[in-house]
Amino acid sequence: DRAAAGEAMLPLVQVMSVLGDARTFEIGAEALAILEPLPPGPPLVGALTEVARAGVLSGDAEIGVRDAGRAIALADEVGMPVPARALGYRGLGRCQLGDRGGLDDLREALRLAIEAGQSREAGTLYNNLGKRQAPRGRFHLVHGGDAPNFNGFEDYLP
């Protein structure tokens, strides 16, 4: 079953990443090649997200932003909520391109991940957001409303 094979590849991205295996950047594209000819659904959204991740983390932010946008649009098309992971990588890519709107994407992705109970994803998003903000005086993490926010930080973009 091609759909099951493509979907089964997606968790390997995390495993290969933790192991420091460079193939982590290839698996999403391999899954995409399997899933793209099939009817759209959550596995295709996941594959597009992993291709976006590979683009952003390997230095091709424009490709990453494009593919993350495709994942987000497809999720909407098939009736899925906005995937926090895709939105986070779109935000990270936009930040790498000097687009301040990327910070908004990262903040919204963090909110979505927390709301969905995606603790590992939320941790990654906290890290990515924190790296994109430079300290101005003391750091204060304030919990209020739906998600924590960063006060006392200036936005930092390359």
N, C-alpha and C positions, 0 to 999 in steps of 0.2 A: 504494500500500500504506500504509494508515493507521498500522500499527505502525512501519514504517520511517520515516515522516514524523515521528511523535512522538518516536522515539528520536533521530533526526537533530537535533532541536531542542535536545537537552540540552547538547551541547558549546557551543552558542551562548551559554549563560549565562556561561561563563568568558570568552569573547571579549568580550561586551558589558560585562562587569564591568571587564575590563582597559581597555576604551575609555572607561569612565566613563559608559556609556549607561544611562539609567534603565530602559530596556526589559529590562535584566537581571532585574528583579523580576517581569516579566510572562511571560517565556518558559516558566517552569516550569508556570504555570497553563494556558497554551495547550497545552503538551504533555500535561498531565494531562487536559484536556478531550478530547483525541484518544485517549489511551491507556486511560482509565478504563473505557469500555464494552467494551474488548477483554479477552481472557483475561489474568489476572495473570501478570507475569513481571518480569525485571530492568528493562526500560524503565519500567514503572509505578513500581517502587521508586525509580528515578532521578528521575522526575517528582515524586513525593511529596517526595523529599529537596530538590529545588529549590524547591518551594512552601514547605517548612519554612524553608529558607534565607532566602527572601524575607520570610517572616513575622518571623523573628528579626532580620534586618538592617534591616528597615524599622520596627521598634519594636513589633511585635505578637507578643511572646514566647509568649503563651499559644497562639496559632494555630500558631506555629512548633513549639512543643513537641508539640502535638497531631499535626501532620502528620509530624514526624520519628518520633514513636511509631508512626504508621500505616506509615511506610516500613520501620521495623525489624520490626514484626509481619508485614508482607507478605513481607519477605525471608525470615523464618523459615518462613512458610507455603509458599513456593515452593522451599525448600531452599537458599537462598543464605546465605552467612555474614553476620554483622551488618555492615551497611555503615558504615565508619568515618565517612564524611561525614555521614550521617544522625545517628549517635550524637553526633558532634561538635556539630552544630547543636542537637540536643536538649539537650546539656550547656550550650551557650552560652545558650540560651533559659532553661533552669532557673536558671542563674546570674543572668541579668537579673531573674528573678522572686524572687531572694533565697534560692533553694534550694541548699544546700551540696552536695547530691547531684549537681548539675550538674558540679562539679569532678571527681567520680569518672567521670562520663560522658566528660568531656574527656580525662582521663588514659587511660581504656580506649580511646577512639577513637584517640588518639595511638599507643598500643601496637599496635592493629590496623592502622593505616596503615603504620607502620614494618614490621611483620611482612609486610604484603602488598606492600611495595616502592612504596608510594604516596608518593613524596617530596614532591610539590607539596602534597598533602593534609596530610602530616605537618608541613610548614612552616607551613601555615595553622593547624593545631592547636597547634603550639608557640606561635605568636603569640597565639592566643585564650586558651590556658592561662596564658601569661605575663602577659597583661593582667588576668587575674582573680586574680593573686597579688601581694601588696605586699612589697617588700623588707624584711627584718629583718636588719640587719647585712650581711655580704657574701653575694653570690650564688654558689652552687656548683652546677654542673651535674655530676652524678655519673653515669657510665655503669656500670651493673652489672645483671646479670640480663637480662631480655628488652628493656628499654627504659630510656632515661635517666629520671632523676627529679630533681625540684627539691628541694634542701635549702636551708635558710636563708630560706625564704619562708613568709609567712603567707597564708592564704587571704583574699582580698578580694572581698567581694560588696557590691553597692550597698545 
